[in-house]
């Protein structure tokens, strides 16, 4: 009953000083909106790096011979896996896995007329490989199993070689037996990965053509795409414990995405600083509001204590006022922040190309339940923290001095 009465008194005191309370609620709401928009933008960056770039390039889970990711480029034929085995059949039977795509990595020389350049290539299954999702087709079309001689080049490599779609090129590479083999094909399309360094070197051809060039039937990687990224840890752990994968290495995308992991670590530290600044703004504004309230109500506080109201109740009353301001400001800030995030995402945030990228992108804002909870907790925690000293000061007033205040 006492808490209910104190709650009503705290609400009345907030409504009594409407202008001051409105300023305090606006300060809290502004801080919450700022936090939600900044955190939402970072969440979009995480999502874009994870789903649009990292997972589409690496897949959710890769299966390879031990040591391939560390030393495979230096000696690729040492880490070849068979075209079919019990392990790949087990992969394809997993209910969480959408498809399994083999990849065969190789490098060599590409020639057109008098021009010859080196390339870094991959033989892929065009119908299953997830890497096609983050490729921008500038000319022509992507590789197809129905066109085994169709070769897709990075835009930079094609420009340096001086070729367009339809031109004939020759690929030269070392074979698995140690010899040299060459095939003739045509440029089927020009692509861009948004990373200039990749676009200047990459080359993609159907897996069957790559196996014919290298004279092998195996692959270096089995790339598994899951139905949801969140299933990666559970599926990886189950595959590692399966006897069919003995002698193979199951690697989730999180262990391969070094750039993504460093990006998350960097932005997490930056967001910690942003939250600290927002908390400081809220604390200063609410502390000022509560201190002014105590000064104006000194006589009222003295009268209440003279009538027998305990100091602990005075302390609780002012803390409750601060908490109510935080709750009201937090809820208003969350609503406004969500609406602002939806409006900004609908319009889009045009971003220039990042260092090393060849094209810009349109960013958005993603509001997650965790960001909403964090914003509300920040509003409540900072307002309660800011109310502690004014509330303690009010509860420690001397009754006689409080009654004679301003007289």
C-alpha positions as CSV (number, residue, x, y, z in Angstrom):
1,X,0.0,0.0,0.0
2,X,2.8,2.4,0.9
3,X,4.6,1.7,-2.4
4,X,1.4,2.3,-4.3
5,X,1.0,5.7,-2.6
6,X,4.6,6.6,-3.2
7,X,4.2,5.7,-6.8
8,X,1.2,8.0,-7.2
9,X,3.1,10.8,-5.4
10,X,6.1,10.4,-7.6
11,X,3.9,10.5,-10.7
12,X,2.2,13.6,-9.4
13,X,5.5,15.3,-8.7
14,X,6.6,14.6,-12.3
15,X,3.4,16.0,-13.7
16,X,3.5,19.0,-11.4
17,X,6.8,20.2,-13.0
18,X,5.7,19.5,-16.6
19,X,8.3,21.7,-18.4
20,X,11.2,20.3,-16.4
21,X,10.0,16.8,-16.6
22,X,9.5,17.2,-20.4
23,X,13.0,18.4,-20.8
24,X,14.3,15.4,-18.8
25,X,12.2,12.9,-20.7
26,X,13.4,14.5,-24.0
27,X,17.0,14.1,-22.9
28,X,16.5,10.5,-22.0
29,X,14.5,9.8,-25.2
30,X,17.2,11.5,-27.3
31,X,19.9,9.3,-25.7
32,X,17.8,6.2,-26.3
33,X,17.1,7.1,-29.9
34,X,20.7,7.8,-30.6
35,X,21.8,4.5,-29.0
36,X,19.2,2.5,-31.0
37,X,20.1,4.1,-34.3
38,X,23.9,3.7,-33.8
39,X,23.5,0.1,-32.5
40,X,21.0,-0.7,-35.3
41,X,23.5,0.6,-37.9
42,X,26.3,-1.5,-36.4
43,X,23.9,-4.5,-36.4
44,X,23.3,-4.0,-40.1
45,X,27.0,-3.9,-40.7
46,X,27.4,-7.2,-38.8
47,X,24.5,-8.7,-40.8
48,X,25.8,-7.5,-44.2
49,X,29.3,-8.7,-43.5
50,X,28.0,-12.1,-42.2
51,X,25.2,-12.9,-44.6
52,X,26.0,-11.0,-47.7
53,X,29.7,-11.3,-47.8
54,X,31.3,-13.8,-45.4
55,X,28.8,-16.7,-45.5
56,X,28.2,-16.3,-49.2
57,X,31.9,-16.5,-49.9
58,X,32.9,-19.1,-47.4
59,X,29.7,-21.1,-46.8
60,X,28.5,-21.9,-43.3
61,X,30.7,-25.0,-42.9
62,X,33.8,-26.1,-44.9
63,X,35.2,-29.7,-44.9
64,X,38.7,-30.1,-46.0
65,X,41.9,-32.1,-45.4
66,X,43.8,-31.1,-42.3
67,X,46.2,-28.3,-43.1
68,X,44.5,-27.2,-46.4
69,X,43.6,-23.7,-45.1
70,X,47.1,-23.1,-43.8
71,X,49.2,-24.6,-46.5
72,X,46.9,-25.5,-49.3
73,X,47.8,-22.7,-51.6
74,X,51.5,-23.8,-51.6
75,X,50.8,-27.4,-52.4
76,X,47.1,-27.8,-53.5
77,X,47.4,-31.3,-54.9
78,X,48.5,-32.7,-51.6
79,X,45.1,-31.9,-50.1
80,X,42.7,-33.2,-52.7
81,X,39.7,-35.1,-51.4
82,X,37.8,-37.8,-53.4
83,X,34.8,-36.8,-55.5
84,X,32.5,-39.1,-53.5
85,X,32.8,-40.6,-50.0
86,X,30.7,-41.5,-47.0
87,X,31.5,-38.1,-45.5
88,X,29.9,-36.1,-48.3
89,X,26.9,-38.4,-48.2
90,X,26.6,-37.8,-44.5
91,X,26.8,-34.1,-45.1
92,X,24.0,-34.2,-47.7
93,X,21.8,-36.1,-45.4
94,X,21.8,-33.5,-42.6
95,X,18.4,-31.9,-42.3
96,X,19.8,-28.5,-41.5
97,X,22.0,-28.4,-44.6
98,X,20.5,-26.9,-47.8
99,X,23.2,-28.1,-50.2
100,X,26.8,-29.2,-50.4
101,X,29.0,-27.7,-53.1
102,X,32.5,-29.0,-54.0
103,X,35.3,-26.5,-54.8
104,X,38.6,-27.0,-56.6
105,X,41.2,-24.3,-56.2
106,X,43.9,-23.8,-58.7
107,X,46.0,-21.1,-60.3
108,X,47.8,-20.6,-63.6
109,X,48.1,-18.4,-66.6
110,X,45.4,-17.0,-68.9
111,X,46.2,-15.8,-72.4
112,X,44.4,-13.8,-75.0
113,X,46.3,-12.8,-78.1
114,X,49.7,-11.5,-77.1
115,X,48.6,-10.9,-73.4
116,X,49.2,-13.4,-70.7
117,X,48.4,-12.9,-67.0
118,X,48.4,-15.0,-63.9
119,X,45.1,-15.8,-62.2
120,X,43.6,-17.4,-59.0
121,X,40.8,-19.7,-60.0
122,X,38.1,-22.0,-58.6
123,X,36.2,-24.8,-60.1
124,X,32.7,-24.6,-58.7
125,X,29.2,-26.2,-59.1
126,X,27.2,-23.2,-60.4
127,X,23.9,-24.8,-59.3
128,X,24.9,-25.2,-55.6
129,X,27.8,-22.9,-54.7
130,X,26.8,-20.0,-52.4
131,X,29.5,-17.6,-53.7
132,X,27.3,-16.5,-56.6
133,X,25.1,-14.6,-54.2
134,X,27.5,-11.8,-53.6
135,X,28.8,-11.4,-57.2
136,X,27.7,-8.5,-59.3
137,X,27.5,-9.4,-63.0
138,X,28.8,-6.5,-65.0
139,X,28.6,-8.2,-68.4
140,X,27.3,-11.6,-69.7
141,X,26.2,-14.3,-67.4
142,X,27.5,-16.5,-64.5
143,X,29.0,-19.9,-65.1
144,X,26.7,-22.8,-66.0
145,X,27.1,-26.5,-66.2
146,X,25.4,-26.3,-69.6
147,X,28.3,-24.3,-70.9
148,X,31.4,-26.0,-69.5
149,X,33.8,-23.9,-71.6
150,X,32.3,-20.7,-70.3
151,X,34.8,-18.8,-68.1
152,X,33.8,-15.9,-65.8
153,X,36.5,-13.3,-65.1
154,X,36.9,-10.6,-62.5
155,X,36.4,-7.2,-64.0
156,X,39.9,-6.1,-63.2
157,X,41.4,-9.2,-64.7
158,X,39.4,-8.8,-67.9
159,X,40.4,-5.2,-68.2
160,X,44.1,-6.0,-67.7
161,X,43.8,-8.8,-70.3
162,X,41.8,-6.7,-72.7
163,X,38.9,-9.1,-73.2
164,X,35.1,-8.8,-73.3
165,X,32.3,-11.4,-73.2
166,X,32.5,-13.8,-76.1
167,X,36.3,-13.5,-76.5
168,X,38.4,-16.7,-76.7
169,X,41.0,-17.3,-74.0
170,X,43.4,-20.1,-73.1
171,X,44.0,-21.4,-69.5
172,X,47.3,-23.0,-68.6
173,X,47.8,-24.8,-65.3
174,X,49.9,-27.5,-63.7
175,X,48.1,-30.9,-63.4
176,X,47.9,-33.3,-60.5
177,X,50.5,-35.5,-62.1
178,X,53.1,-32.7,-62.3
179,X,52.6,-31.9,-66.0
180,X,51.1,-28.9,-67.8
181,X,47.7,-28.8,-69.4
182,X,45.8,-26.1,-71.3
183,X,42.2,-25.6,-72.4
184,X,40.5,-23.1,-74.6
185,X,37.3,-21.4,-73.6
186,X,35.3,-18.2,-74.0
187,X,34.6,-15.4,-71.7
188,X,31.0,-16.0,-70.5
189,X,30.8,-13.0,-68.1
190,X,32.5,-10.3,-66.1
191,X,31.9,-10.1,-62.4
192,X,32.7,-8.0,-59.4
193,X,33.0,-9.0,-55.8
194,X,33.4,-5.3,-54.6
195,X,37.0,-6.1,-53.6
196,X,39.3,-4.7,-56.2
197,X,42.2,-7.0,-55.2
198,X,40.0,-10.0,-55.9
199,X,38.5,-8.6,-59.1
200,X,42.0,-8.2,-60.5
201,X,42.8,-11.9,-60.1
202,X,39.7,-14.1,-59.8
203,X,38.4,-16.6,-62.3
204,X,35.5,-19.0,-62.0
205,X,34.8,-22.0,-64.2
206,X,32.5,-25.1,-63.8
207,X,33.9,-27.8,-61.6
208,X,34.0,-30.4,-64.4
209,X,36.1,-28.1,-66.6
210,X,38.5,-27.4,-63.7
211,X,38.9,-31.1,-63.1
212,X,39.6,-31.7,-66.8
213,X,42.2,-28.9,-66.8
214,X,44.0,-30.3,-63.7
215,X,43.3,-33.9,-64.7
216,X,41.8,-34.9,-61.4
217,X,38.4,-36.0,-60.1
218,X,38.7,-34.6,-56.6
219,X,38.0,-31.3,-54.8
220,X,39.7,-29.3,-52.1
221,X,36.6,-28.2,-50.2
222,X,33.1,-29.3,-49.5
223,X,31.1,-26.2,-48.8
224,X,27.9,-26.7,-46.8
225,X,25.1,-24.1,-46.8
226,X,22.7,-24.3,-43.9
227,X,19.1,-23.2,-43.7
228,X,20.0,-20.7,-40.9
229,X,23.3,-19.2,-39.9
230,X,22.5,-19.7,-36.2
231,X,22.6,-23.5,-36.7
232,X,26.3,-23.4,-37.5
233,X,27.8,-24.2,-34.0
234,X,25.4,-27.2,-33.4
235,X,25.9,-28.7,-36.8
236,X,29.7,-28.3,-36.7
237,X,29.9,-30.0,-33.4
238,X,27.8,-32.9,-34.6
239,X,29.8,-33.4,-37.7
240,X,33.1,-33.3,-35.8
241,X,31.8,-36.1,-33.6
242,X,30.7,-38.2,-36.6
243,X,33.1,-41.1,-37.4
244,X,32.6,-40.5,-41.1
245,X,34.6,-37.3,-40.8
246,X,37.6,-39.0,-39.2
247,X,40.7,-37.7,-40.9
248,X,38.9,-34.6,-42.2
249,X,38.6,-31.1,-40.7
250,X,35.2,-29.5,-40.2
251,X,35.6,-25.7,-40.1
252,X,32.7,-23.3,-39.4
253,X,32.7,-19.9,-41.1
254,X,33.5,-18.1,-37.8
255,X,37.0,-19.6,-37.8
256,X,37.7,-18.5,-41.3
257,X,36.2,-15.0,-41.3
258,X,39.1,-13.1,-39.8
259,X,38.0,-9.8,-41.2
260,X,34.5,-10.2,-39.8
261,X,35.7,-11.2,-36.4
262,X,38.0,-8.1,-36.3
263,X,35.2,-5.9,-37.5
264,X,33.0,-7.1,-34.7
265,X,35.7,-6.6,-32.1
266,X,36.4,-3.1,-33.3
267,X,32.8,-1.9,-33.5
268,X,32.0,-3.4,-30.1
269,X,34.7,-1.3,-28.5
270,X,33.4,1.8,-30.4
271,X,29.8,1.2,-29.3
272,X,31.0,0.8,-25.7
273,X,32.4,4.4,-25.9
274,X,29.1,5.6,-27.5
275,X,27.0,4.1,-24.8
276,X,29.3,5.6,-22.1
277,X,28.8,9.1,-23.7
278,X,25.0,8.7,-23.9
279,X,25.0,7.5,-20.3
280,X,26.9,10.5,-19.2
281,X,24.5,12.9,-20.9
282,X,21.5,11.2,-19.3
283,X,23.1,11.2,-15.9
284,X,24.0,14.9,-16.0
285,X,20.6,16.0,-17.2
286,X,18.6,13.9,-14.7
287,X,20.9,14.8,-11.9
288,X,20.3,18.5,-12.6
289,X,16.5,17.9,-12.8
290,X,16.4,16.0,-9.5
291,X,18.6,18.5,-7.7
292,X,16.4,21.4,-8.7
293,X,13.4,19.4,-7.6
294,X,14.9,18.8,-4.2
295,X,15.8,22.5,-3.8
296,X,12.3,23.6,-4.7
297,X,10.6,21.1,-2.4
298,X,12.9,21.5,0.6
299,X,10.0,22.9,2.8
300,X,7.7,20.2,1.6
301,X,10.3,17.5,2.5
302,X,10.8,19.1,6.0
303,X,7.0,19.1,6.5
304,X,6.7,15.5,5.6
305,X,9.5,14.5,7.9
306,X,8.0,16.6,10.7
307,X,4.7,14.7,10.3
308,X,6.6,11.4,10.7
309,X,7.6,10.3,7.2
310,X,10.9,8.3,7.6
311,X,14.0,9.3,5.7
312,X,14.1,6.0,3.9
313,X,10.7,6.7,2.4
314,X,11.9,10.2,1.2
315,X,14.9,8.5,-0.4
316,X,12.6,5.9,-2.0
317,X,10.2,8.6,-3.3
318,X,12.9,10.5,-5.1
319,X,14.4,7.3,-6.5
320,X,11.0,6.3,-7.8
321,X,10.7,9.7,-9.5
322,X,14.0,9.2,-11.3
323,X,13.0,5.7,-12.2
324,X,9.6,6.9,-13.7
325,X,11.4,9.5,-15.7
326,X,13.8,6.9,-17.0
327,X,10.9,4.5,-17.9
328,X,8.8,7.1,-19.6
329,X,11.8,8.5,-21.5
330,X,13.0,5.0,-22.4
331,X,9.6,3.9,-23.8
332,X,9.2,7.1,-25.8
333,X,12.8,6.8,-27.1
334,X,12.3,3.1,-28.1
335,X,9.1,4.0,-30.0
336,X,10.7,7.0,-31.8
337,X,13.9,5.0,-32.4
338,X,12.0,2.1,-34.0
339,X,10.0,4.5,-36.3
340,X,13.1,6.4,-37.2
341,X,15.0,3.2,-38.0
342,X,12.2,2.0,-40.3
343,X,12.1,5.3,-42.1
344,X,15.8,5.5,-42.6
345,X,16.0,1.9,-43.7
346,X,13.2,2.5,-46.3
347,X,15.2,5.4,-47.7
348,X,18.6,3.8,-47.3
349,X,21.9,5.2,-46.3
350,X,24.2,5.6,-49.3
351,X,27.7,4.7,-48.4
352,X,30.9,5.4,-50.4
353,X,33.2,2.5,-51.3
354,X,35.2,1.3,-48.3
355,X,39.0,1.1,-48.6
356,X,39.9,-1.7,-51.0
357,X,36.3,-1.9,-52.4
358,X,35.3,-1.1,-55.9
359,X,31.7,0.0,-55.3
360,X,29.6,1.6,-52.6
361,X,26.5,0.2,-51.0
362,X,23.2,1.2,-49.5
363,X,23.1,0.6,-45.7
364,X,20.2,0.2,-43.3
365,X,19.3,-0.1,-39.7
366,X,18.3,-3.3,-37.9
367,X,16.5,-3.1,-34.6
368,X,16.9,-6.3,-32.6
369,X,15.2,-7.3,-29.3
370,X,18.5,-7.1,-27.5
371,X,19.1,-3.5,-28.6
372,X,15.7,-2.5,-27.4
373,X,16.3,-4.2,-24.0
374,X,19.8,-2.5,-23.8
375,X,18.2,0.9,-24.5
376,X,15.6,0.5,-21.8
377,X,18.1,-0.8,-19.3
378,X,20.4,2.1,-20.1
379,X,17.6,4.6,-19.5
380,X,16.5,3.1,-16.2
381,X,20.1,2.5,-14.9
382,X,21.3,6.0,-15.7
383,X,18.3,7.7,-14.3
384,X,18.5,5.7,-11.1
385,X,22.2,6.4,-10.8
386,X,21.6,10.1,-11.4
387,X,18.8,10.2,-8.7
388,X,20.9,8.6,-5.9
389,X,22.7,11.8,-4.8
390,X,19.7,14.1,-5.0
391,X,17.6,11.5,-3.2
392,X,20.2,11.0,-0.5
393,X,20.5,14.7,-0.1
394,X,16.7,15.1,0.3
395,X,16.6,12.3,2.9
396,X,19.4,13.9,5.0
397,X,17.8,17.3,5.4
398,X,17.5,18.6,8.9
399,X,13.9,19.1,9.7
400,X,14.2,22.5,11.3
401,X,16.5,23.9,8.5
402,X,14.2,22.5,5.9
403,X,11.1,24.2,7.4
404,X,12.9,27.5,7.6
405,X,14.2,27.3,4.0
406,X,13.7,30.6,2.0
407,X,12.4,32.4,5.1
